[in-house]
Amino acid sequence: MNTNYIAHIRKTDKQPQLLQTHLTETAAIAKALASKLGLGPVGELLGLMHDFGKYSQDFQDYIKSVSGINPDTDDYVLPNGKKIDHSTAGAQWVYRELRKFGAAQGIGELFGQILGLCIASHHGEGLIDCLDNVGNAVWKKRFEKVDALTHLEECKQYADKAVLQKAHELAGGNLVRGLRNAVEPILSDSTTNSKIKEFYLGCLTRFLFSCLIDADRINSSDFEREAQKEARRLTEKPDWQPAIDKLETHLAGFENRYPIDEIRRKISDECLKRAVDSQGIYTLTVPTGGGKTLASLRYALHHAKKHNLDRIIYIIPYTSIIDQNAEEVRKIYCLDLKEDDNGEFHSCRECSECEKWVLEHHSNLEPEKQSWQDKLLSENWDKPIVFTTMVQFLDAWFGGGTRGARHIHPMTNSVLIFDEIQTLPVKCVHLFCNVLNWLTAFGKSTAVLCTATQPLLGESGLRNFPEGKRESIATHGLLRLPENAEIMGKHQDLDKLFADLSRVEIRFNEKAGGWNVEEAGVFLLEQFQTTPSCLFIVNTKKWAQELYQYCQRQNVPPEALFHLSTNQCAAHRKAIFDTIKARLENKQSVICISTQLIEAGVDISMACVIRALGGLDSIAQAAGRCNRHGEKEGKGPVWVLNLQEQDFSRILPDIQAGKTHAERVFCDFAGQDILQPEAMKRYFEYYFYQRSDEMSYSVKNSATGSLLDWLSDNALNPYGEKNNKRSKPLPLLMQSFKSAGRAFQAIEAPTRAVIVPYGEGVELIAKLCGAWNPKEMYRALQKAQRYSVNVFPKVWEQLQDEDAIYETIKGSGIYYLDECHYNNEFGLSLDKTSEMTCYIS
């Protein structure tokens, strides 16, 4: 081993990590990760050659003179301004070796390109573009970069002999055959068009990229902090039987307090029965309150054991639901439940079983609820049961950078449970469906789509569309569902299930011209006269505030009146939820006026719910907050009112489309139960038909198509060889990965967070304005997430004009709100509500 060549220098004690050590250890990890799809040698070669450029004298001079290099920087910069490219040499070597194979068909060139892209992209903004927007094959320019800049020949001359010998051994016929086994099923699939086949090749490339990125980051991190190696699972397979036994014991202990509990048990039993099915994409359509979380967990645990899978990943739209669902699962495995001030029991999060099974990864997780092991393992979801968000899922596949890419390989050989799938952004439909098809057809995973309101993501859902429209949508990719996709059975079974679980009656109370605030308030108070608790859900914060103020003017007892919106920070909302729950349990009166945030992840049961007209899926979610456990004899009333609201077509198109099509369905199914699956199917037919052109993720002002185009065949890109049907039978990748990553946003909400002076937020603001201690500041900033409000640009500008927001420390980019713009009723306010407190030290 050549001790003169260094890969990293440890910050704590300045000890070097030898380059050969880093390359061989990274190769071993990447091999283990890629082996899940039978591509172990491919992962090994990627790991072995990813930092091959570090054998250059320029890089060695630099690493020996400077420490603390940023691992996410593409090029290292010398004091004289010269950049050192250490990632292209390995990409060039692999590409040139592999393109020798099958030259006539282009098989070796394709494989060399795939592996070369992974190596060339392992720092910076993620996978690089193959084509730029004006038709240049920029990947070729990178691979043909002159030796004076890549130092390939110098590296070949000075590299450790063992590294080069192993690389030559790997870059041969066995590796090519292994890759052919992964690629040929994609290219030979007669049911898939060429556009989607090329998208699938991009998915395979992302998988390999994920294996390399994770292996590199793991090895570098564990060299810096050797003690953390013991926390990693990596290739350790979970023994699912103990987890199954604990869940079955937990389920057996449930009491049947209400008739609905017996139905929940039947749902759970049906999930158990179907867990032995083959892998694929399934739907679990269960009315709100039907016990989806534990029923789907039961399915997932037994299915994972049956098929020897690595993990179960819950992908959930809202962080509030993650908190609730993850806690429900943690309790099953916790050895020492803790009682809080409200008498509720929570998992201790410290015992061996808590640590072993469940991992939460989302932005609102409080640091004191996350061990250092969980922070480490969140980087690559290295636990058997993971709870994360749809935003994390989509960002991993389509976003830029390398951090999210580490989560791709854990999604293979796994069970993916998508909760409330109807919240999938319309613009992401085709991207999502094609990724899920690849994961289940070629990535050895199973997916379950859970909801009470199943959207039409499979091709069978297009039967009522005109033929031309149907073909257009199908061409861009929808889910490939098996005949027995619905876990709860056929249509008649679902109809019976929804009828048996029906606990509410939906009443559309339409008014010509719509209901104004006063009329809606009168209606609310009329219901409150006959029912002990009322929930009124509206579409906007403005309506919520005005309706709340109307109730105040009518002398509703202040202790019984509550307002909820995202202008309140998460900690504030939780305190309100706790108070509401306590009053409901004590049979005390409650009026709650809320925006849509209460529709999911909040386990409350109101006697009466009133919902502003919106999407039928939202109305169904609202109905789930009424008579939730069937505790009331008969059915609870859920009123739907058409409020006098602005046209949302431009600013909130999802809400406007939902209102329009819900109104049509109310007309079509007049006098019938609007929550039945057939009515929901009709709603989504209307909804998706109108918005089908948005499903490929359009890119503003793009002349080269949608994100789906950029991530597949790039058909509209003016690249000559591609548009002339290419010179070889096998397609080379033409994707614009980096450009797509820059354009992609899972949620179009360019908000900025501001910390608010509510509760502990006051102390956190003071800390963040104080002397800079990086460790303490990081902890305070993490905790401040629960004391922050996300603000849209126009509101931010208004707050700035009012001198209402301040930077904690100049240049930090961390802002707080002064006290006079936050109050206990509405949270953040543009109007001053109290005397200002100054936190600037």
N, C-alpha and C positions, 0 to 999 in steps of 0.2 A: 504493500500500500504506500502510495506517495504522500508523505506527510507535509509536502510543500503546498498542497492545493486545499484551500479552505472554502467551505460553503457558507458558514455562518460563524459569528462570534457571539458568545453568550453575554448578555448585558450585565448580569450580576457579578460574574467573576472573570470575564474576558477570555474564557476558555474557548478554543476553536472547535468547530465541528468539521471534520475532514470531509472533503467533497465526495470521495468514494463512499464514505459511510452514509452520507445523506442520500446519495443516489441509490445505493443498494437497499437501504431501509425504506425509502419512499417506494421503490419498486416492489418490495415485498408487501407493503400495505395496499398499493394500487392493484397488485395481482389478486390479493384476497378479496377486495371490493368488487373487481370486475368479474371474478369467478362466478358470481351469482347468475350471470347470463352466459356462462361458458367461455368467457373472454379473458381468463387469467393471464395468459402470455401477452395479450395486448396491453393490459394494465401494467404488467411488469416492464414491458418495453417503454411505455410512456414514462413511468417513474424513473427508469434508468437514464433516459435521455433528456428529461425536461430541463435540467440545469447543466447540460453538457457544455454550454457556452462559458461556464465559469472556469473552465480550464485555460481561458485566455490570460495572458500576462497582464493586460489592462485591468481585467476584473480582479485578479489576485493582488495587484498593487493597491487597488482601491480598498478591497476588503481588509487588507492588513493595516491600512492607515486610518480607516474610519469604521465606527460601529454604529449601531442603531439605524440600519437601513430599513426603509419603509418597504414591507413585503408586497404592497399593492401598487408599487410603481413599476411601470413597464421597463424603463431604462434607468440605469444608475448614471449619475452625472459627476464627472470629475471636477475638481476646483477650477480647471481651465474652461469649463463649459462643455467639454466633450462627453457625449453619451456612450455608455457601454451597453450594447445589446447582448444579453446573455441567453435569450430564449429562442432566437432564430436558428442558431447552429444545430441544435438537436432536431428542430423541425426539418431543416434541410437534409440532415443525415438520414432521418427516417423516410422522408419522401423519396429521396434518390434510391435508397435500398429497395423499397417496396414497389416502386413503379416498374421495376424490371420484370415483375410477375404478370403474366397474362396481358402483355402489351397490346395485343390486337384488340381485345375487348375493353381494355382500360381498367381491368379489375384491380391491378396493383396500384395504378395511379390514383384511383378512388380511395383505396385504403391508405395509401401514403398521404393523400390530402387530408383525410379524416384525422389521422394521428398527428400529422404536422400541424393542423389547425389547433388541436388541443395543446400541443407543446408551445406553439407560438403565442397562444392566448392566455397562458397560465398566470400572467400578471396583468393588471390594468382593468379594462372595462368588460372583461369576459370574452367570449368567442369573437374573433375578428370577422369583419365582412369578407365574403368571397367576392361580391361585386359591389362597387359603389353606385351612387344614383345616376351617374352619367354613362355607365356601361363599361367601366374599367374593371378588369379582373385583378383586383388589388391583392388577392391571395397569392397570385403568381408572382407579382412584384416582390412580395415579402419573401417567398420561397427562392426567388432568383437574386436576392440581395447580394451585393458584391462581398467577396471574402474579406476585404479590408475592413468591413463593418461588422461582419458576423464572426470572423476568426475561426471558421470551421476547420480549415487545414491545420492551423496552429493547435487547435483543441485535439484533433485526431493524432497529432504528433506527440502531445504531452499527456494525453489522458492515461489514466491507470489502465494497464493491459487487461486486467480482469473485467473492467467495465466494457471496453471495446469488444473483448472476446465474447462476453455474454450478450451484448447487443447484436453482434453478427449471428450468434446462435439463435437468438429469438426472432430476428427479422428474416424468417425463412418460410418454407412451404407450410409448416404446421400452423403458423400464425395466420397466413393467408387463408388456409382452409377453415380455420376457426371463424374468421371474419365472414367468409362466404356463407357459413352456416347461419350467421346472424342476418346477412343481407339478402340472400336468395329467397327466403320465405316472404320478405317484403316485396321484392321485385316481381315475384311470380304469382302474387295474389291477384287472381282474375276478377275479384269483386271490388278492387280498389283502383281508382284512376291514377294516372302518372303524377298528377299534382300532389296527391296525398302520399303517394309512395315516396316522393322526394321530401315531403314534410317528415315522414317516418325516418328517413335517413338522417335528417337533422336531429331527431329525437335520440337516435343511437349515438350520434356524435356528442350530444349534450350529456348522455349517460357516461360515456368514456371521459369526457371533460370533467364531470363531477367526481369520478373516481380519482383522477389525477390531482385535482384541486384539493380534495379532502386528504389524500395521502400526503401531499406536500405540506399542507398546513398542519396536519397532525404531527408529522415528524419534526417540523421546525418548532412547533409549540412544545412538544415533549422534550426536545433538547433544551429549550429555555427553562422549562419547569419539569424536571424528571419525575417528581413525586406524583404528578397527575396521571402517569401511565396506568397506574393500578385502577383508575376509575373507568377506563375504557372497556367496552365490550368487543367492538369491531367484528370479529368473526364468530363470537360466541353465540350459539343458538339458544333462544329461550326455551325452557321446559314449560310448555303451556299447561300441563296437567295440574300443577298446584294452583295456578291462577283460575283454571276452570273449577276446581274443587271449592275454592273460596267463594266464587260467584254463585255456584249452585247452592251452597250452604246459605248464603245471603238471601237468595231468592226464595228458598224453602221457608225462611223465617218471616216472610211477608204475611200480614193478616188481610183478610178480605173484609174491609170495613164498609165498602160501598159496592153496589153492583158493578161499577166500572172496574174494580180491582180484579174481578174474575175475567173480564174481557182482556185486561192487560196481561194476565197470566196466559191466556190463549195466544195472544200475539207473540209473547216470549217463547212459548212452546213451538209455534210455527217457525220462528227463526231458528230454533234448535234443530228442528226437523230438516230444514233446508240447508243447514251448514255443511252437510256432506256432499252437496252439489259440486260439479266441476267448477273450475275458475272461470271468471267472466265478469260482465257488468250486470248488476241486478238493481232493482228498485225496491224500496220498502216504503209503501204508501200507508201511513197510519195517521188517523185524526190527531189533532193537537191534544196532548194530555194522555196519549195512548201508551206511554212508557218506551219511547223509541231508544233512549240512551242505553238502558240496560238490556233491552231486547237486541239491539244491534251489537252490543258488546258480547252478548251470549253467542250470537251468530259468529262474530269475528274470532273469538277465542277457539271455538270448536272447529271453525274453518281453517284457522291458522295451524292448529294441531294436525288436522287431516292432511293438509298439503305442505306441511313442514316449512311454514313461512317465517320470516324474520321479525316482523313487527306489525302492529295495528296503528294506523294513523287516522285520527279524527280531524277532519277539515271542516271548520265551523265559521260562519260568516261574522259573528260578533264576539268580541272579547268577553262581554258579559255572560254569554252562554258558555264560553270555555271555562270561566271561573266556576260556574255552577256544575257543569257536567264533569269536569276533571275532579272536582271535590267529591262528587257522588261516587266516582270510581275509586278515588283514593281511600275513601272510608271503608271500602270492601277489603282492602289489603292492609289497612293501618292496624298496628298492634296496640296503639295507645291513643284513643280518641281524646281530644281536649274540649272542654266546655267553655264557651265564651260568656260574656256578660249578659247575653240575651237567653242563656240556657240552651243554645244550639251546640251540637257536637261537630267538631271538625277533625280532619286527619292531622296528626302531629307534624307531618312532613319531615320527621327526623329519624324515625325508626327504620330498621333495615328493609322492611317490606315497602314502606312509603318510598324510600330511595330507589328500590329495585325496579318497580314496575312502571310508574307514571311520570311523564315529563310534560310540562307545559312550555310552549314557546310562543309568546305573543308580546306585544308592546306594553300592555298595561300590567304586567306581572310585577308585584311589589318585591323589591330586593330582599326584604326580610323573609319572604316566603320561598326564596330560591337559594338552595345551597350552592356552594362553589362547584360541586360536581354537576348540578343541573345547568349552571351557566356554561360549563365546559361542554356538556353533552348536548346542549341546545344547538351548538354549532353544526352538528351533523346528525341530530335526532337519534342518538345512540342509546335508546332505551326501548323496551318491548312495546309500550303503549305511549303514543305521542298525541298531544292535543295542540293543534295549531290553527291558523286562520286561512281562509280562502285567499286572502291577499298574499300570504307567505307562499302558498302553493303556486299561484299564478306568477309571482315575482321570481320564484326559483326557475320556472320554465322560460319566461319571456322577458324578465327584467335584465338590466345591465349589471356589470360587476361580477365578482367571483364569490361573494359571501353566500348568496342564495343558491348558487349552483351546487354547493355542498349537499343540499337537501334532495337532489334528484336521485342519486343512486339509492338512498334509503327507501324511495317510493317503489322500487322494484322488489319482487318477491315478498309482497306485503298485502295486507288488507287495508283498503282506503275507504273510510266511511265519510261520506259528504252529507253533513247535516244542513237542513233548510236549503236544499239545492236550488230552489226557485229564486234565490237571491243572486245567483250567478249573473254578472253583468251581461246584458244582451250583446254588447260588442265583442265579448270573449267567447261566445257560444262555439264557433267553429274551432278556434284555437284549443279550447278546453276539450271538446269532443274528440278531436284528433289525437291529442296527448293521451287521453284516457284510453282510446282505442289501442294506441301503441303500448301503453303500460300493461293492458290486459292481454293483448294478442301476442306481444313479443317480450314484455318485461316481467312475465310470470306473476302478475298481481291480480287481485280481485277488487272490484269497486262496488260499493253499495250507495245508492242515492236515496237519502232519507228525506221525507217531507210529508206534510198533510196535503200539499198542493203540488203534485208532480208536474213539472213543465214538460213540454213535448220535445225532448232532446233526441229521441230515436226516430228512425225513418218511418216507422209505422204511424207516428203521430202526424204525418203529412198527408194521410189518405184523402182528406177532404180539400186539399189544396189543388188548384188547377195544375195540369200536368207540367206545363212549362216552369211554373214557379217551384213545383215539387222537385223537378230535376235540377234546377239551379241551386237550390238549397242543399240537396243531397250531394251534388258535385263537390261542394266545399267541405263536406264532412259532418255527419251526425253520429250519434252513438250506435254501435253495432250490438244490439241487444238480442239475447237468445229468446226463443219462443216462450220459455218459462221465466222470463225476467222478473216478474213481480213476485216477491217472496210471499205476499199475503194471498196469492191465488189469482183467479180469473176475475173478470169484470163483475160477475154476479156475487163473488165472494167479497169483493171490495164494497159493493153496494150494501151488502148485509152488514159488514163491519162498520161502515160509516153510519148506518141506521141504528145499529146497536149502541154505538158510542155517541150518538147525538144527544147533547145535553143543552142545546140552545135552539132558539127559533130566530132566524134572521128576518127582520122586517124593514123593507126599504120604504122609508117615509119621505117620498119625493115631494118637493114644494116648487111650484112655478116660480122661476126667478131665483130660487135658492133661499136658504135660511141665512138671515143676518145674525150678528152676534147676540143681540137681545132676544130674538126669537129662539135661537138655539139655547140660550141660557134659561129662558122660561121653560122650554121643553125638558132640559136637564133637571131643573128644580121640581117639575111635576113628577118626574120619575122618582126623584129622591123622596118625595112624600110617601111613596108606597114601597120603596125598597131601602134597606139599610145602607147599601153601598153602591156607588155609581162611578164608573170610569168612562170618561169622554176622551177619545183619541182623535187628534186633529192632524192636519198635514203640515202646518207651519208653526214656527215659534210665535209669530205675531198673533195668530188665532188663539194659541194656548194662553198667552198673556192677557189678551182682551177678554176671553171667556172667564178666566180666573178673576179678573178685576170686576167683571159683572157680578159674579157670585159674591165677592166681597161687599159690593154695594147692596146686595140683597140680604146682608147680615147673616150669611152662613157662618156658623160657629168656626172661628179661626182654627181651633184644634182639630176640626174635621175636614178642613179644606187644604188640598195639596196641589202643587204645580211641579211638573217635571219637563225639562228640555235639556238639550246638549249645551245650553249656555251655562248649565251648572256642571261643575267638575264631577268626576266619578265618585269621589269620596262624599260629596254633598248629596248626590243622588242615592247612594247607598244608605246614608243616614235617613233620608226620606222614606225609602223602601222599607227599612227596618221599622220605622214608626207606623207606616201603613199596615204592615203585617201584624204588628202587635195589636193595633186597634181592631183589625178584622178578627183575630183570634179571641179577643175579649168582647166580641159582638158589639163593638162601638161603631158609630156611623162614620162613613168616609165618602168624600167626593174627591176624586183625583182627575185632574185635567193634564193630559200628557201629549207630547208628540209621539211619533211612531217608535221611539226607543223602548217603550214598554211592551211591544208586541212579541218579543222573543227573549228568552232567557230569564224571565221574571215569573217566579212561581207564586202567583197570587190568584185568588178566586173571588170575583166580584158578583154581587147579585144582579147587576144590570150593567151592560156595556153599550155605549153610543159611539159609533165610528163615522167620521167624515167619509164621504164617498171616496174610494181609492181603488186600487187593484183588488181583484177578488182574492188573491193570495193574502194580501194584507188584511182584508176583512176576516178571512178564516183565522189568521193569527190573532186578531183582536178578539174573535169569538172564543179563542182558547183561554182568555182571561175571565170568562164568565162561567159560573157553575162548573169549575174546572174538574172537580172530583165527583160530580153528580150528587153533591150533598143536598141539593134542593129538590124537592118533589116536583115533578114536571120539568119543563124546560125554561132555562133562563132567557130573558129577552135581550137580543142584540139588535139595536136600531141602527140603520144606516141613513144619514142625512146628507143631502146635496147642499153643502154650504156655499155661501157667496164668496168665492175665491177668485183670484186672478187666473188667467190662462197660463198654465205652467209649461206650455209647449217648448218654449225656448230655454227656460232656466232649469226646469225639472221635468224633462220629457217622459221619464219613467212614470211619474205620478199622473201626468196628463193622459198618457196612453192607458194606464190602469183604470182611471176614472171612466174614460170613454168606453172601454170594452166591458167593464163591469156593468155599466148601465145597459149595454146591449144584452148581456146575459140575464140580468134581472128581467128584462122584457121577454127574452126567449123562454125563460123558465118561471114565468109568473105563476105564483101559487104553489111552487115546488120548493124542495129543500135545496137552497143555492149552494150548499157545501158538499153535495154529492159529487163523486168523481166525474160524472158525465158533464155536469155544469162547469167544473173546473177545466175539463178537457176543451170544451167549447171556448172558454175564456182564453186559454193559451193559443188556440187556433187563431182567434182574432188578433191576439197580441203579437204572436210571432209572424203572422202573415204581413201585418202592417210594417214590422220592423226587420224583416228578413234581410234587407239590404245592409243593415248595420252589423250583421253577425260576424263579418270577417275582420273587424277592427280597422275601420277606415283611418287613413293617415291624412291629416289636414294638409292641403296644398301639395299632395304627392302626385307625381305623374307616373309613378311606377307601381301603383296598386296599394293594396291593403297590407296589414302586417302578415296576414295569411299568405299573401303573394311573396312577401319578402322572406318568409320562413319556409317556403316550399320551392317552386320552380322559378320564381322571380320572372314570370312570363312577360311582364310588361317592361322589364329592364332592357335597355337598348344594347345588349351584349351580343356581338355578332355570332360567335360560335354556337351559343345556346339557341339563338333565334333561327339559325340555319340547321336546326335539328341535330347539332353536334356531330363530331367526326367519329365517335366511337359508340358502340352499343350501350355501354354502361354510363349512367349519368354521373358527372362530377357535381359536387355540391356547388350551388349557385346562390346560397342564402346570404342575406345581408343581416347577419346576426347582431352585430354591434349597433347598427342603425335602428334595428327593431327594438333592441334593449333601451336605447335612448328615448324612443318614441312611446314605449309602453308605460301605461299607468293603469293599475288594476282598478283604481277608483279615481274618477276625475274630480278631485277635491283639493285644489292647491291651497290648503289651509296652512296656517302657522300657529304653533302652540304658544300660549301665554300662561304663565303660572299665576294662579289667583289667590288672594289672601283669605282663603276659607280654612278654618280650623288649623291644622298643622302646616298648611301652606304658608302661613305668616312666618313661622320659624324657618321653613325651608328657604323662603325668599331672603331672609336675613343671612342665612348661611351662604347662599349663593352670591350674595353681595359682599361677603367678607373676604378675608385673606384666602389666597388660592392654595388649597391643599388638594392635589389631584384625586387622591383616594376618597377623601370625604366629599369632595365636590361630585364625583361620579355617583356615589351612593345617594347623595341628596338629589341629584338630577334624576336618577332612576325613580326615587320615591315621589318626586314632584310630578311624575306622569299622572298620578291619581288626583293631583291638585291643579291640573291644567285644563284649559278649554281651547279647542281648535277654532280658529277664527278665519273667515273668508277675507279675501283681499280688500273688498270695499269697506267692510267693518274695521279691518286693521287700519286702513287709511283714516277713517273717522276717529278711531281711538288715538291715533298719532296726532291728528289735528286738535284733539281735546287734551293733549299732553297726558294721556291716561296710561301709556305703556312706557316702560323704561328697560334699558339693558342692565343686567345685573353687574357685569364688568365690561367695560368698553371693549368691543371686538369679540366678545364671547358668543354672540348670537343667541343668548338666552334672555328672554324677556319676561317681565312680570307686570301685573295690573295693579294700579293703585286702589286702595281700599274703597274710595268713594264711587267706584264703578262696578262694585260687586255687592249684591244684597242677598239675604237669606230666602227671598221669595222667588226671584227670577235668575239669580246668578249674575253673569256678566251683563252689564247694561251700558248703553251709550249715554244715558243720563246719569248725572251725579246723584248719589243716594246717601252719602254720608261724608263726614269730614275726612280730608285726605291724611293718610299716614305716610311718612317718608321713611324708606328703608335704606337710603343711600348712606353709607358710612363714610 
